[in-house]
């Protein structure tokens, strides 16, 4: 199973986005909030990943998740990402 995991830290400028397959890290990229959605979409496309786990403060993670869905709809005109909040 492939998934993207991000520990969302609202007061940290750089965020690390991890891609995992069967529990093993296959990639990681550093990003900021200006490029956050694009970075996740890049990894999801590169590795054919549809599951994204956002860990962190619930309200902030929810806001980021909504931005991510909107960015995916604008870029691909569809929503395939399944976002889970932990």
C-alpha positions in Angstrom: 0.0 0.0 0.0 1.3 3.4 -1.0 0.5 6.6 0.9 1.8 10.1 1.6 2.2 11.2 5.2 2.8 14.7 6.4 3.1 15.9 9.9 1.6 19.4 9.4 3.3 22.0 11.6 1.7 25.4 11.3 4.5 27.4 12.8 7.3 25.7 10.9 8.3 27.2 7.5 9.5 24.0 5.9 7.3 20.9 5.8 8.5 17.4 4.9 6.3 15.3 2.8 7.0 11.6 2.9 5.9 8.9 0.4 5.7 5.3 1.7 5.1 2.0 0.1 4.3 -1.0 2.4 5.7 0.9 5.4 9.0 1.8 3.7 9.9 5.4 2.9 10.4 5.7 -0.9 10.8 9.5 -1.1 10.7 12.7 0.9 10.6 16.3 -0.2 10.9 19.6 1.7 8.3 22.2 0.9 6.8 25.4 2.3 3.1 26.2 2.5 3.2 28.2 -0.8 4.1 25.0 -2.6 2.6 22.4 -0.2 -0.3 21.2 -2.4 1.8 21.1 -5.5 4.4 19.0 -3.7 1.8 16.5 -2.6 0.3 16.3 -6.1 3.8 15.8 -7.6 4.5 12.8 -5.3 1.0 11.4 -5.8 1.4 11.5 -9.5 5.0 10.3 -9.5 4.2 7.2 -7.4 0.5 6.7 -8.3 -0.6 7.4 -4.7 -4.2 8.2 -3.7 -4.0 8.1 0.1 -2.8 11.1 2.0 -2.5 11.2 5.8 -2.3 14.6 7.5 -1.1 14.5 11.1 -1.3 17.5 13.3 -3.7 20.1 14.7 -7.2 19.1 13.5 -8.5 22.5 12.3 -5.3 23.4 10.5 -5.0 19.9 8.9 -8.6 20.2 7.8 -7.9 23.5 6.2 -4.8 22.1 4.4 -6.9 19.1 3.2 -9.5 21.4 1.7 -6.8 23.4 -0.1 -5.4 20.1 -1.4 -8.7 18.9 -2.8 -9.2 22.3 -4.4 -5.7 22.2 -6.0 -6.3 18.7 -7.3 -9.6 19.6 -8.8 -8.1 22.7 -10.5 -5.1 20.7 -11.9 -6.8 17.5 -12.9 -10.5 18.3 -12.9 -11.1 15.3 -10.7 -10.7 14.2 -7.1 -8.9 10.9 -6.5 -7.0 11.7 -3.3 -8.4 10.2 -0.1 -7.4 12.4 2.8 -7.2 11.1 6.3 -6.8 13.2 9.4 -4.8 11.8 12.3 
